[in-house]
Amino acid sequence: MGVIETTKLRAARKATSKSVAAKTDARQLHLPLGRILPGDCVEAMRSLPDKSVDCVFADPPYNLQLGGDLNRPDGSQVDAVTDHWDQFDSFAVYDQFTRDWLSEARRVLKPDGSLWVIGSYHNIFRVGATLQDLGFWILNDIVWRKSNPMPNFKGTRFTNAHETLIWASQGEKAKYQFNYRAMKTLNDELQMRSDWVLPLCGGPERLKHDGHKAHPTQKPEALLYRVLLATTEAGDVVLDPFFGTGTTGAVAKRLGREWIGCEREDFYREIAMQRIDRELPLDERAIATMQSKKNAPRVAFGALVESGMIAPGTQLFDKQRRWIATVRADGSLACDKQVGSIHGLGKDLQGAPSCNGWTFWHLEHAGDVKPVDAIRQNYLLATED
C-alpha cells in the first residue's frame, strides 16, 4: 500500500474518531439526534440543553401578506404560499414570534456557534433587527440569486429574483467556524463571494404529493450544502427550527453532520423522515475538506521526512525539471554542490529573493507528479486531532 493510500486511511480513522467523539458528547447532553421534534418550534427548542448545538439554520415563515390569489396573464393560478403557517395577524405578532424563536436559538447555540436565517424582503429586515437586538453579530448577508426565478406576471414590479441569508455569530468577539479554504476550493480557487447563483429547487429533487409540490418553499440542497460545508465540521450538530420537508437533515446526513429538526405539521414530518431515510452518508474520506493555510498548523519539511511520507533519497524537481535535488536524512536538499532547505535552495537556484518550496518542488508518486505541498496536506489530514 502506497504512502498516499495509507495516509487516506489514517485520515479516515481520524475523521471517524472525531465524528464518534462529537456524537458521544451530544448523547451525553441527551440530544435528540436524528429526530424531528413535533409541535411549536419555540416549545420544542425549550427541551434542548443550553449551548448544545453548533449551528442553527432557520427558514422561518416569511409572513408574505398575500392579499389574494396570484394569477398568470392567462388566468391560471400560481402555486403560491397561502398556508396558515405563513399567516400572522400583524407585524407586532410576527415580531414577537421572531423574538421568541431567536431567543431560544441563542440559548441552545454554543458560544462559537453560527446562526443562519433565510428570508425575503417581506421579513428579513425585521428578523435582522431582532437578532441584532438580542446580541447576535451579523457576519455576512448572503444574496441567493435565483438563476430561474418566477417572473412577475402582472408586470407591476421588478422580478423577485433573490432571497437573503443572514449569517451571524453569538457576538462581536465570538469565535465561529468558517471553512474559508473549502469555500475557495468549491469556487474554483476564487474567494467565495456573498452573492450565490443557484437554481430554485426543481426536477427530481422537488418533492411531490398527489402531483403537487409537497412544500411551497422547499429550498435547494445546493444551498444547504454550501452553508453546512462553510460553517460546520463533520460531527457537528445542526438544528433547523422550521424543518419542513427536511432539506437540512438530508444534506447534514450526507455530509456527516448530526441534525435535529422542529416541525409542527404532521404531513411535513412524515415526508421529511422518508426523505432522510433514503439519504446515504458520504464516506468519511470524501467529506474531508481543504484547510485554511492561516489556520493550518505549521509543518516542517523534516516532519514529512522523519514520518516516512517523503523518504531520504527521494528526488525532487521544479515543474520545468530544470533542477533535480535529492532529499537528505535531515530534510535538507542537495543539488549538485548546492545544499539548503526546500525554500533556501529553491531561492538560490533561481537567484530569486524568496521561494515557496512547498509549491516549487515536485515529486513523482504512483505515476503522478505532485507538488510537495500535496504531501503536506495529506500529513495534516493524517495527524489532525
TORKOL-4160 file (C-alpha; in steps of 0.2 Angstrom, whole numbers, padded with zeros to 4 digits, m for minus):
385
<pt num="1" X="0000" Y="0000" Z="0000"/>
<pt num="2" X="0007" Y="0017" Z="m0005"/>
<pt num="3" X="0010" Y="0032" Z="0006"/>
<pt num="4" X="m0004" Y="0042" Z="m0001"/>
<pt num="5" X="m0016" Y="0027" Z="0002"/>
<pt num="6" X="m0010" Y="0024" Z="0019"/>
<pt num="7" X="m0012" Y="0042" Z="0023"/>
<pt num="8" X="m0030" Y="0042" Z="0017"/>
<pt num="9" X="m0034" Y="0028" Z="0029"/>
<pt num="10" X="m0026" Y="0037" Z="0043"/>
<pt num="11" X="m0036" Y="0052" Z="0039"/>
<pt num="12" X="m0052" Y="0042" Z="0038"/>
<pt num="13" X="m0049" Y="0035" Z="0055"/>
<pt num="14" X="m0046" Y="0052" Z="0062"/>
<pt num="15" X="m0062" Y="0059" Z="0055"/>
<pt num="16" X="m0072" Y="0044" Z="0061"/>
<pt num="17" X="m0064" Y="0046" Z="0078"/>
<pt num="18" X="m0069" Y="0065" Z="0078"/>
<pt num="19" X="m0087" Y="0061" Z="0072"/>
<pt num="20" X="m0089" Y="0047" Z="0086"/>
<pt num="21" X="m0082" Y="0059" Z="0099"/>
<pt num="22" X="m0095" Y="0073" Z="0094"/>
<pt num="23" X="m0109" Y="0060" Z="0094"/>
<pt num="24" X="m0104" Y="0054" Z="0111"/>
<pt num="25" X="m0104" Y="0072" Z="0118"/>
<pt num="26" X="m0121" Y="0075" Z="0110"/>
<pt num="27" X="m0128" Y="0059" Z="0118"/>
<pt num="28" X="m0121" Y="0064" Z="0135"/>
<pt num="29" X="m0131" Y="0080" Z="0133"/>
<pt num="30" X="m0147" Y="0069" Z="0129"/>
<pt num="31" X="m0149" Y="0077" Z="0112"/>
<pt num="32" X="m0162" Y="0070" Z="0101"/>
<pt num="33" X="m0151" Y="0067" Z="0086"/>
<pt num="34" X="m0159" Y="0062" Z="0070"/>
<pt num="35" X="m0176" Y="0067" Z="0076"/>
<pt num="36" X="m0190" Y="0079" Z="0071"/>
<pt num="37" X="m0197" Y="0087" Z="0087"/>
<pt num="38" X="m0216" Y="0089" Z="0085"/>
<pt num="39" X="m0226" Y="0105" Z="0089"/>
<pt num="40" X="m0222" Y="0123" Z="0091"/>
<pt num="41" X="m0203" Y="0126" Z="0087"/>
<pt num="42" X="m0201" Y="0138" Z="0102"/>
<pt num="43" X="m0208" Y="0124" Z="0114"/>
<pt num="44" X="m0198" Y="0111" Z="0105"/>
<pt num="45" X="m0182" Y="0121" Z="0107"/>
<pt num="46" X="m0185" Y="0123" Z="0126"/>
<pt num="47" X="m0182" Y="0105" Z="0128"/>
<pt num="48" X="m0164" Y="0106" Z="0122"/>
<pt num="49" X="m0150" Y="0110" Z="0134"/>
<pt num="50" X="m0141" Y="0126" Z="0134"/>
<pt num="51" X="m0126" Y="0128" Z="0122"/>
<pt num="52" X="m0129" Y="0111" Z="0114"/>
<pt num="53" X="m0129" Y="0114" Z="0095"/>
<pt num="54" X="m0115" Y="0120" Z="0084"/>
<pt num="55" X="m0126" Y="0128" Z="0070"/>
<pt num="56" X="m0144" Y="0134" Z="0068"/>
<pt num="57" X="m0151" Y="0135" Z="0050"/>
<pt num="58" X="m0169" Y="0144" Z="0050"/>
<pt num="59" X="m0181" Y="0146" Z="0036"/>
<pt num="60" X="m0195" Y="0154" Z="0046"/>
<pt num="61" X="m0212" Y="0159" Z="0039"/>
<pt num="62" X="m0210" Y="0174" Z="0028"/>
<pt num="63" X="m0226" Y="0182" Z="0033"/>
<pt num="64" X="m0229" Y="0186" Z="0014"/>
<pt num="65" X="m0245" Y="0196" Z="0017"/>
<pt num="66" X="m0253" Y="0190" Z="0001"/>
<pt num="67" X="m0269" Y="0199" Z="m0002"/>
<pt num="68" X="m0277" Y="0186" Z="m0013"/>
<pt num="69" X="m0274" Y="0173" Z="m0026"/>
<pt num="70" X="m0259" Y="0176" Z="m0038"/>
<pt num="71" X="m0264" Y="0173" Z="m0056"/>
<pt num="72" X="m0254" Y="0172" Z="m0073"/>
<pt num="73" X="m0259" Y="0183" Z="m0088"/>
<pt num="74" X="m0269" Y="0168" Z="m0095"/>
<pt num="75" X="m0279" Y="0167" Z="m0079"/>
<pt num="76" X="m0271" Y="0151" Z="m0072"/>
<pt num="77" X="m0267" Y="0152" Z="m0053"/>
<pt num="78" X="m0249" Y="0152" Z="m0047"/>
<pt num="79" X="m0245" Y="0139" Z="m0033"/>
<pt num="80" X="m0240" Y="0152" Z="m0020"/>
<pt num="81" X="m0238" Y="0152" Z="m0001"/>
<pt num="82" X="m0256" Y="0153" Z="0006"/>
<pt num="83" X="m0254" Y="0141" Z="0020"/>
<pt num="84" X="m0259" Y="0145" Z="0038"/>
<pt num="85" X="m0242" Y="0144" Z="0045"/>
<pt num="86" X="m0237" Y="0159" Z="0035"/>
<pt num="87" X="m0251" Y="0170" Z="0041"/>
<pt num="88" X="m0249" Y="0182" Z="0056"/>
<pt num="89" X="m0262" Y="0195" Z="0062"/>
<pt num="90" X="m0250" Y="0209" Z="0062"/>
<pt num="91" X="m0232" Y="0214" Z="0061"/>
<pt num="92" X="m0231" Y="0215" Z="0080"/>
<pt num="93" X="m0237" Y="0197" Z="0082"/>
<pt num="94" X="m0224" Y="0192" Z="0069"/>
<pt num="95" X="m0210" Y="0202" Z="0078"/>
<pt num="96" X="m0214" Y="0193" Z="0095"/>
<pt num="97" X="m0214" Y="0176" Z="0087"/>
<pt num="98" X="m0197" Y="0181" Z="0079"/>
<pt num="99" X="m0190" Y="0186" Z="0096"/>
<pt num="100" X="m0196" Y="0171" Z="0104"/>
<pt num="101" X="m0188" Y="0158" Z="0092"/>
<pt num="102" X="m0172" Y="0168" Z="0090"/>
<pt num="103" X="m0170" Y="0169" Z="0109"/>
<pt num="104" X="m0171" Y="0150" Z="0110"/>
<pt num="105" X="m0159" Y="0148" Z="0096"/>
<pt num="106" X="m0147" Y="0159" Z="0105"/>
<pt num="107" X="m0149" Y="0149" Z="0121"/>
<pt num="108" X="m0145" Y="0132" Z="0113"/>
<pt num="109" X="m0131" Y="0138" Z="0102"/>
<pt num="110" X="m0113" Y="0135" Z="0108"/>
<pt num="111" X="m0103" Y="0151" Z="0111"/>
<pt num="112" X="m0094" Y="0148" Z="0095"/>
<pt num="113" X="m0109" Y="0143" Z="0085"/>
<pt num="114" X="m0117" Y="0150" Z="0069"/>
<pt num="115" X="m0134" Y="0156" Z="0066"/>
<pt num="116" X="m0141" Y="0156" Z="0048"/>
<pt num="117" X="m0158" Y="0164" Z="0043"/>
<pt num="118" X="m0166" Y="0165" Z="0026"/>
<pt num="119" X="m0180" Y="0176" Z="0021"/>
<pt num="120" X="m0187" Y="0188" Z="0008"/>
<pt num="121" X="m0190" Y="0207" Z="0008"/>
<pt num="122" X="m0206" Y="0203" Z="0017"/>
<pt num="123" X="m0197" Y="0198" Z="0033"/>
<pt num="124" X="m0178" Y="0198" Z="0033"/>
<pt num="125" X="m0176" Y="0216" Z="0039"/>
<pt num="126" X="m0187" Y="0213" Z="0054"/>
<pt num="127" X="m0178" Y="0197" Z="0058"/>
<pt num="128" X="m0161" Y="0206" Z="0056"/>
<pt num="129" X="m0166" Y="0220" Z="0068"/>
<pt num="130" X="m0172" Y="0207" Z="0081"/>
<pt num="131" X="m0157" Y="0196" Z="0080"/>
<pt num="132" X="m0146" Y="0212" Z="0082"/>
<pt num="133" X="m0156" Y="0217" Z="0097"/>
<pt num="134" X="m0154" Y="0200" Z="0105"/>
<pt num="135" X="m0135" Y="0201" Z="0104"/>
<pt num="136" X="m0131" Y="0192" Z="0088"/>
<pt num="137" X="m0117" Y="0199" Z="0077"/>
<pt num="138" X="m0120" Y="0199" Z="0058"/>
<pt num="139" X="m0105" Y="0192" Z="0049"/>
<pt num="140" X="m0112" Y="0192" Z="0031"/>
<pt num="141" X="m0129" Y="0194" Z="0022"/>
<pt num="142" X="m0129" Y="0182" Z="0008"/>
<pt num="143" X="m0139" Y="0186" Z="m0008"/>
<pt num="144" X="m0146" Y="0169" Z="m0015"/>
<pt num="145" X="m0148" Y="0175" Z="m0033"/>
<pt num="146" X="m0160" Y="0163" Z="m0042"/>
<pt num="147" X="m0155" Y="0158" Z="m0059"/>
<pt num="148" X="m0173" Y="0153" Z="m0063"/>
<pt num="149" X="m0184" Y="0165" Z="m0054"/>
<pt num="150" X="m0203" Y="0165" Z="m0056"/>
<pt num="151" X="m0207" Y="0181" Z="m0067"/>
<pt num="152" X="m0218" Y="0195" Z="m0061"/>
<pt num="153" X="m0233" Y="0190" Z="m0071"/>
<pt num="154" X="m0243" Y="0207" Z="m0069"/>
<pt num="155" X="m0228" Y="0217" Z="m0074"/>
<pt num="156" X="m0231" Y="0229" Z="m0060"/>
<pt num="157" X="m0214" Y="0227" Z="m0051"/>
<pt num="158" X="m0196" Y="0220" Z="m0054"/>
<pt num="159" X="m0195" Y="0201" Z="m0054"/>
<pt num="160" X="m0191" Y="0195" Z="m0036"/>
<pt num="161" X="m0175" Y="0186" Z="m0041"/>
<pt num="162" X="m0166" Y="0184" Z="m0024"/>
<pt num="163" X="m0168" Y="0179" Z="m0006"/>
<pt num="164" X="m0157" Y="0185" Z="0008"/>
<pt num="165" X="m0147" Y="0174" Z="0021"/>
<pt num="166" X="m0140" Y="0182" Z="0037"/>
<pt num="167" X="m0125" Y="0173" Z="0044"/>
<pt num="168" X="m0122" Y="0178" Z="0062"/>
<pt num="169" X="m0111" Y="0174" Z="0077"/>
<pt num="170" X="m0116" Y="0174" Z="0095"/>
<pt num="171" X="m0107" Y="0191" Z="0097"/>
<pt num="172" X="m0095" Y="0204" Z="0090"/>
<pt num="173" X="m0080" Y="0195" Z="0098"/>
<pt num="174" X="m0087" Y="0177" Z="0097"/>
<pt num="175" X="m0076" Y="0164" Z="0088"/>
<pt num="176" X="m0085" Y="0155" Z="0074"/>
<pt num="177" X="m0082" Y="0141" Z="0062"/>
<pt num="178" X="m0078" Y="0147" Z="0044"/>
<pt num="179" X="m0070" Y="0134" Z="0032"/>
<pt num="180" X="m0063" Y="0148" Z="0020"/>
<pt num="181" X="m0051" Y="0136" Z="0011"/>
<pt num="182" X="m0065" Y="0124" Z="0007"/>
<pt num="183" X="m0076" Y="0138" Z="0000"/>
<pt num="184" X="m0062" Y="0144" Z="m0011"/>
<pt num="185" X="m0059" Y="0127" Z="m0017"/>
<pt num="186" X="m0078" Y="0124" Z="m0020"/>
<pt num="187" X="m0077" Y="0141" Z="m0030"/>
<pt num="188" X="m0063" Y="0135" Z="m0042"/>
<pt num="189" X="m0049" Y="0143" Z="m0032"/>
<pt num="190" X="m0058" Y="0160" Z="m0031"/>
<pt num="191" X="m0063" Y="0168" Z="m0015"/>
<pt num="192" X="m0082" Y="0164" Z="m0012"/>
<pt num="193" X="m0092" Y="0180" Z="m0014"/>
<pt num="194" X="m0108" Y="0184" Z="m0004"/>
<pt num="195" X="m0119" Y="0183" Z="m0020"/>
<pt num="196" X="m0123" Y="0165" Z="m0024"/>
<pt num="197" X="m0131" Y="0160" Z="m0040"/>
<pt num="198" X="m0141" Y="0144" Z="m0038"/>
<pt num="199" X="m0157" Y="0137" Z="m0046"/>
<pt num="200" X="m0173" Y="0135" Z="m0037"/>
<pt num="201" X="m0177" Y="0118" Z="m0031"/>
<pt num="202" X="m0184" Y="0108" Z="m0046"/>
<pt num="203" X="m0183" Y="0091" Z="m0055"/>
<pt num="204" X="m0182" Y="0075" Z="m0045"/>
<pt num="205" X="m0176" Y="0085" Z="m0030"/>
<pt num="206" X="m0193" Y="0093" Z="m0029"/>
<pt num="207" X="m0204" Y="0083" Z="m0018"/>
<pt num="208" X="m0222" Y="0080" Z="m0024"/>
<pt num="209" X="m0238" Y="0073" Z="m0016"/>
<pt num="210" X="m0253" Y="0069" Z="m0027"/>
<pt num="211" X="m0244" Y="0078" Z="m0042"/>
<pt num="212" X="m0242" Y="0094" Z="m0032"/>
<pt num="213" X="m0227" Y="0102" Z="m0023"/>
<pt num="214" X="m0226" Y="0094" Z="m0006"/>
<pt num="215" X="m0220" Y="0111" Z="0001"/>
<pt num="216" X="m0221" Y="0128" Z="m0007"/>
<pt num="217" X="m0204" Y="0134" Z="m0002"/>
<pt num="218" X="m0193" Y="0119" Z="m0002"/>
<pt num="219" X="m0175" Y="0125" Z="m0003"/>
<pt num="220" X="m0162" Y="0118" Z="m0015"/>
<pt num="221" X="m0150" Y="0106" Z="m0007"/>
<pt num="222" X="m0136" Y="0115" Z="m0015"/>
<pt num="223" X="m0140" Y="0130" Z="m0004"/>
<pt num="224" X="m0139" Y="0120" Z="0012"/>
<pt num="225" X="m0123" Y="0110" Z="0006"/>
<pt num="226" X="m0114" Y="0127" Z="0004"/>
<pt num="227" X="m0120" Y="0133" Z="0021"/>
<pt num="228" X="m0115" Y="0117" Z="0031"/>
<pt num="229" X="m0099" Y="0115" Z="0021"/>
<pt num="230" X="m0094" Y="0133" Z="0025"/>
<pt num="231" X="m0098" Y="0134" Z="0044"/>
<pt num="232" X="m0098" Y="0117" Z="0051"/>
<pt num="233" X="m0087" Y="0101" Z="0053"/>
<pt num="234" X="m0091" Y="0083" Z="0052"/>
<pt num="235" X="m0100" Y="0078" Z="0068"/>
<pt num="236" X="m0107" Y="0095" Z="0072"/>
<pt num="237" X="m0125" Y="0096" Z="0077"/>
<pt num="238" X="m0136" Y="0107" Z="0066"/>
<pt num="239" X="m0153" Y="0112" Z="0072"/>
<pt num="240" X="m0167" Y="0118" Z="0060"/>
<pt num="241" X="m0182" Y="0125" Z="0069"/>
<pt num="242" X="m0193" Y="0126" Z="0053"/>
<pt num="243" X="m0189" Y="0109" Z="0046"/>
<pt num="244" X="m0202" Y="0107" Z="0033"/>
<pt num="245" X="m0198" Y="0093" Z="0021"/>
<pt num="246" X="m0180" Y="0090" Z="0028"/>
<pt num="247" X="m0168" Y="0098" Z="0017"/>
<pt num="248" X="m0156" Y="0102" Z="0031"/>
<pt num="249" X="m0157" Y="0085" Z="0038"/>
<pt num="250" X="m0154" Y="0076" Z="0021"/>
<pt num="251" X="m0139" Y="0087" Z="0017"/>
<pt num="252" X="m0132" Y="0086" Z="0035"/>
<pt num="253" X="m0133" Y="0067" Z="0035"/>
<pt num="254" X="m0124" Y="0066" Z="0018"/>
<pt num="255" X="m0110" Y="0077" Z="0025"/>
<pt num="256" X="m0108" Y="0068" Z="0041"/>
<pt num="257" X="m0116" Y="0081" Z="0052"/>
<pt num="258" X="m0129" Y="0077" Z="0066"/>
<pt num="259" X="m0146" Y="0085" Z="0064"/>
<pt num="260" X="m0161" Y="0090" Z="0075"/>
<pt num="261" X="m0177" Y="0097" Z="0067"/>
<pt num="262" X="m0193" Y="0105" Z="0074"/>
<pt num="263" X="m0209" Y="0104" Z="0063"/>
<pt num="264" X="m0227" Y="0106" Z="0069"/>
<pt num="265" X="m0235" Y="0099" Z="0053"/>
<pt num="266" X="m0238" Y="0080" Z="0054"/>
<pt num="267" X="m0238" Y="0079" Z="0035"/>
<pt num="268" X="m0221" Y="0088" Z="0033"/>
<pt num="269" X="m0213" Y="0077" Z="0047"/>
<pt num="270" X="m0218" Y="0061" Z="0038"/>
<pt num="271" X="m0211" Y="0067" Z="0021"/>
<pt num="272" X="m0195" Y="0073" Z="0029"/>
<pt num="273" X="m0191" Y="0057" Z="0038"/>
<pt num="274" X="m0195" Y="0046" Z="0022"/>
<pt num="275" X="m0183" Y="0058" Z="0013"/>
<pt num="276" X="m0169" Y="0057" Z="0025"/>
<pt num="277" X="m0170" Y="0038" Z="0027"/>
<pt num="278" X="m0166" Y="0037" Z="0009"/>
<pt num="279" X="m0151" Y="0048" Z="0010"/>
<pt num="280" X="m0134" Y="0039" Z="0011"/>
<pt num="281" X="m0120" Y="0047" Z="0020"/>
<pt num="282" X="m0104" Y="0051" Z="0011"/>
<pt num="283" X="m0088" Y="0041" Z="0015"/>
<pt num="284" X="m0078" Y="0049" Z="0029"/>
<pt num="285" X="m0063" Y="0052" Z="0017"/>
<pt num="286" X="m0075" Y="0061" Z="0005"/>
<pt num="287" X="m0081" Y="0074" Z="0017"/>
<pt num="288" X="m0063" Y="0079" Z="0022"/>
<pt num="289" X="m0060" Y="0097" Z="0016"/>
<pt num="290" X="m0046" Y="0108" Z="0012"/>
<pt num="291" X="m0039" Y="0118" Z="0027"/>
<pt num="292" X="m0036" Y="0136" Z="0028"/>
<pt num="293" X="m0017" Y="0140" Z="0027"/>
<pt num="294" X="m0020" Y="0153" Z="0040"/>
<pt num="295" X="m0027" Y="0141" Z="0052"/>
<pt num="296" X="m0017" Y="0125" Z="0047"/>
<pt num="297" X="m0003" Y="0120" Z="0060"/>
<pt num="298" X="0015" Y="0124" Z="0054"/>
<pt num="299" X="0023" Y="0109" Z="0047"/>
<pt num="300" X="0042" Y="0107" Z="0044"/>
<pt num="301" X="0048" Y="0098" Z="0029"/>
<pt num="302" X="0058" Y="0087" Z="0040"/>
<pt num="303" X="0042" Y="0081" Z="0048"/>
<pt num="304" X="0037" Y="0073" Z="0032"/>
<pt num="305" X="0055" Y="0065" Z="0030"/>
<pt num="306" X="0055" Y="0058" Z="0048"/>
<pt num="307" X="0037" Y="0051" Z="0046"/>
<pt num="308" X="0042" Y="0042" Z="0030"/>
<pt num="309" X="0030" Y="0051" Z="0019"/>
<pt num="310" X="0045" Y="0058" Z="0009"/>
<pt num="311" X="0059" Y="0046" Z="0011"/>
<pt num="312" X="0078" Y="0051" Z="0011"/>
<pt num="313" X="0085" Y="0049" Z="m0006"/>
<pt num="314" X="0068" Y="0055" Z="m0015"/>
<pt num="315" X="0072" Y="0066" Z="m0030"/>
<pt num="316" X="0063" Y="0082" Z="m0031"/>
<pt num="317" X="0062" Y="0094" Z="m0046"/>
<pt num="318" X="0054" Y="0110" Z="m0051"/>
<pt num="319" X="0039" Y="0110" Z="m0063"/>
<pt num="320" X="0050" Y="0113" Z="m0078"/>
<pt num="321" X="0063" Y="0100" Z="m0072"/>
<pt num="322" X="0077" Y="0112" Z="m0073"/>
<pt num="323" X="0084" Y="0107" Z="m0057"/>
<pt num="324" X="0084" Y="0090" Z="m0048"/>
<pt num="325" X="0088" Y="0089" Z="m0029"/>
<pt num="326" X="0090" Y="0074" Z="m0018"/>
<pt num="327" X="0081" Y="0074" Z="m0001"/>
<pt num="328" X="0093" Y="0071" Z="0014"/>
<pt num="329" X="0090" Y="0062" Z="0030"/>
<pt num="330" X="0089" Y="0079" Z="0040"/>
<pt num="331" X="0076" Y="0086" Z="0027"/>
<pt num="332" X="0089" Y="0097" Z="0018"/>
<pt num="333" X="0091" Y="0096" Z="m0001"/>
<pt num="334" X="0106" Y="0094" Z="m0012"/>
<pt num="335" X="0108" Y="0099" Z="m0030"/>
<pt num="336" X="0125" Y="0096" Z="m0037"/>
<pt num="337" X="0136" Y="0105" Z="m0024"/>
<pt num="338" X="0122" Y="0117" Z="m0018"/>
<pt num="339" X="0113" Y="0112" Z="m0001"/>
<pt num="340" X="0099" Y="0120" Z="0008"/>
<pt num="341" X="0081" Y="0119" Z="0014"/>
<pt num="342" X="0067" Y="0117" Z="0002"/>
<pt num="343" X="0064" Y="0136" Z="0002"/>
<pt num="344" X="0083" Y="0141" Z="0003"/>
<pt num="345" X="0089" Y="0130" Z="m0011"/>
<pt num="346" X="0074" Y="0135" Z="m0022"/>
<pt num="347" X="0078" Y="0153" Z="m0019"/>
<pt num="348" X="0097" Y="0151" Z="m0023"/>
<pt num="349" X="0095" Y="0140" Z="m0039"/>
<pt num="350" X="0083" Y="0153" Z="m0046"/>
<pt num="351" X="0093" Y="0168" Z="m0040"/>
<pt num="352" X="0076" Y="0175" Z="m0033"/>
<pt num="353" X="0074" Y="0185" Z="m0017"/>
<pt num="354" X="0062" Y="0171" Z="m0010"/>
<pt num="355" X="0054" Y="0154" Z="m0014"/>
<pt num="356" X="0040" Y="0144" Z="m0008"/>
<pt num="357" X="0047" Y="0127" Z="m0008"/>
<pt num="358" X="0031" Y="0119" Z="m0005"/>
<pt num="359" X="0024" Y="0123" Z="m0022"/>
<pt num="360" X="0041" Y="0125" Z="m0031"/>
<pt num="361" X="0047" Y="0107" Z="m0028"/>
<pt num="362" X="0038" Y="0092" Z="m0035"/>
<pt num="363" X="0040" Y="0073" Z="m0034"/>
<pt num="364" X="0033" Y="0058" Z="m0043"/>
<pt num="365" X="0022" Y="0046" Z="m0034"/>
<pt num="366" X="0012" Y="0032" Z="m0041"/>
<pt num="367" X="0014" Y="0039" Z="m0059"/>
<pt num="368" X="0008" Y="0056" Z="m0054"/>
<pt num="369" X="0018" Y="0072" Z="m0052"/>
<pt num="370" X="0013" Y="0081" Z="m0036"/>
<pt num="371" X="0019" Y="0097" Z="m0028"/>
<pt num="372" X="0027" Y="0094" Z="m0011"/>
<pt num="373" X="0013" Y="0103" Z="m0003"/>
<pt num="374" X="0001" Y="0089" Z="m0008"/>
<pt num="375" X="0011" Y="0078" Z="0003"/>
<pt num="376" X="0010" Y="0091" Z="0017"/>
<pt num="377" X="m0009" Y="0092" Z="0016"/>
<pt num="378" X="m0010" Y="0073" Z="0017"/>
<pt num="379" X="0001" Y="0074" Z="0033"/>
<pt num="380" X="m0011" Y="0087" Z="0040"/>
<pt num="381" X="m0026" Y="0076" Z="0037"/>
<pt num="382" X="m0017" Y="0061" Z="0045"/>
<pt num="383" X="m0011" Y="0070" Z="0061"/>
<pt num="384" X="m0026" Y="0082" Z="0064"/>
<pt num="385" X="m0034" Y="0080" Z="0081"/>
